Amino acid sequence: MATPISMFDPSILKELVTTKVYFGKYKDSLICDVPVHYLEWLDRQGMPKGKAGMLLSTALVIKSNGLDEILHELKRKYGVKSRF
């Protein structure tokens, strides 16, 4: 049986810093730039289905655990500029 670590897809982290939100208040913002309070609200309302929901949920977990530095480092690595 695969362990959670062996099932992790590192491309998800790149997508967090390169994929934009396609709806709502933060439309056209990078997923990694969406504030945690909005991610928490989305979580209470129900995350979108599919890949967008998975990426938003991943961003929520990272940010709510104080691991924002991971996202900052990934943005530097991939040369991504923040909107905010």
One Martini backbone bead per residue (centre of mass of N, CA, C, O) as a GRO file, in nm:
protein
   84
    1MET     BB    1   0.098   0.036   0.021
    2ALA     BB    2   0.068   0.362  -0.007
    3THR     BB    3   0.199   0.642   0.096
    4PRO     BB    4   0.143   0.972   0.121
    5ILE     BB    5   0.424   1.053   0.007
    6SER     BB    6   0.415   0.871  -0.257
    7MET     BB    7   0.142   1.037  -0.362
    8PHE     BB    8   0.287   1.288  -0.411
    9ASP     BB    9   0.261   1.584  -0.621
   10PRO     BB   10   0.482   1.837  -0.698
   11SER     BB   11   0.312   1.996  -0.917
   12ILE     BB   12   0.114   2.129  -0.720
   13LEU     BB   13   0.299   2.355  -0.619
   14LYS     BB   14   0.326   2.499  -0.889
   15GLU     BB   15   0.019   2.551  -0.928
   16LEU     BB   16  -0.018   2.743  -0.681
   17VAL     BB   17   0.186   2.971  -0.838
   18THR     BB   18   0.023   2.959  -1.150
   19THR     BB   19  -0.274   2.962  -1.063
   20LYS     BB   20  -0.589   3.092  -1.124
   21VAL     BB   21  -0.864   3.237  -1.031
   22TYR     BB   22  -1.209   3.207  -1.187
   23PHE     BB   23  -1.351   3.346  -0.927
   24GLY     BB   24  -1.467   3.599  -0.764
   25LYS     BB   25  -1.296   3.822  -0.569
   26TYR     BB   26  -1.007   3.661  -0.677
   27LYS     BB   27  -1.001   3.700  -0.961
   28ASP     BB   28  -0.683   3.652  -1.114
   29SER     BB   29  -0.554   3.520  -0.880
   30LEU     BB   30  -0.341   3.357  -0.719
   31ILE     BB   31  -0.379   3.103  -0.510
   32CYS     BB   32  -0.138   3.190  -0.315
   33ASP     BB   33  -0.287   3.495  -0.275
   34VAL     BB   34  -0.510   3.396  -0.114
   35PRO     BB   35  -0.665   3.453   0.158
   36VAL     BB   36  -0.742   3.272   0.432
   37HIS     BB   37  -1.028   3.384   0.489
   38TYR     BB   38  -1.136   3.293   0.208
   39LEU     BB   39  -1.068   2.993   0.228
   40GLU     BB   40  -1.246   2.945   0.477
   41TRP     BB   41  -1.509   3.028   0.347
   42LEU     BB   42  -1.503   2.822   0.119
   43ASP     BB   43  -1.501   2.577   0.305
   44ARG     BB   44  -1.781   2.635   0.433
   45GLN     BB   45  -1.938   2.644   0.149
   46GLY     BB   46  -1.762   2.492  -0.061
   47MET     BB   47  -1.563   2.364  -0.258
   48PRO     BB   48  -1.472   2.315  -0.544
   49LYS     BB   49  -1.453   2.104  -0.783
   50GLY     BB   50  -1.171   1.951  -0.836
   51LYS     BB   51  -0.876   2.103  -0.892
   52ALA     BB   52  -0.944   2.375  -0.764
   53GLY     BB   53  -1.024   2.262  -0.485
   54MET     BB   54  -0.755   2.123  -0.427
   55LEU     BB   55  -0.578   2.379  -0.438
   56LEU     BB   56  -0.731   2.547  -0.226
   57SER     BB   57  -0.699   2.339   0.004
   58THR     BB   58  -0.391   2.339   0.005
   59ALA     BB   59  -0.358   2.638   0.070
   60LEU     BB   60  -0.504   2.627   0.341
   61VAL     BB   61  -0.316   2.432   0.485
   62ILE     BB   62  -0.058   2.594   0.458
   63LYS     BB   63  -0.159   2.865   0.587
   64SER     BB   64  -0.291   2.747   0.860
   65ASN     BB   65   0.023   2.631   0.930
   66GLY     BB   66   0.248   2.855   0.863
   67LEU     BB   67   0.368   2.785   0.537
   68ASP     BB   68   0.417   3.035   0.339
   69GLU     BB   69   0.720   3.008   0.262
   70ILE     BB   70   0.681   2.798   0.046
   71LEU     BB   71   0.540   2.989  -0.155
   72HIS     BB   72   0.764   3.202  -0.176
   73GLU     BB   73   0.981   3.009  -0.286
   74LEU     BB   74   0.826   2.917  -0.539
   75LYS     BB   75   0.800   3.197  -0.665
   76ARG     BB   76   1.101   3.236  -0.697
   77LYS     BB   77   1.168   2.984  -0.863
   78TYR     BB   78   0.932   3.071  -1.095
   79GLY     BB   79   0.905   3.390  -1.126
   80VAL     BB   80   0.669   3.503  -0.940
   81LYS     BB   81   0.434   3.751  -0.914
   82SER     BB   82   0.260   3.951  -0.711
   83ARG     BB   83  -0.039   4.122  -0.667
   84PHE     BB   84   0.007   4.209  -0.340
   0.00000   0.00000   0.00000
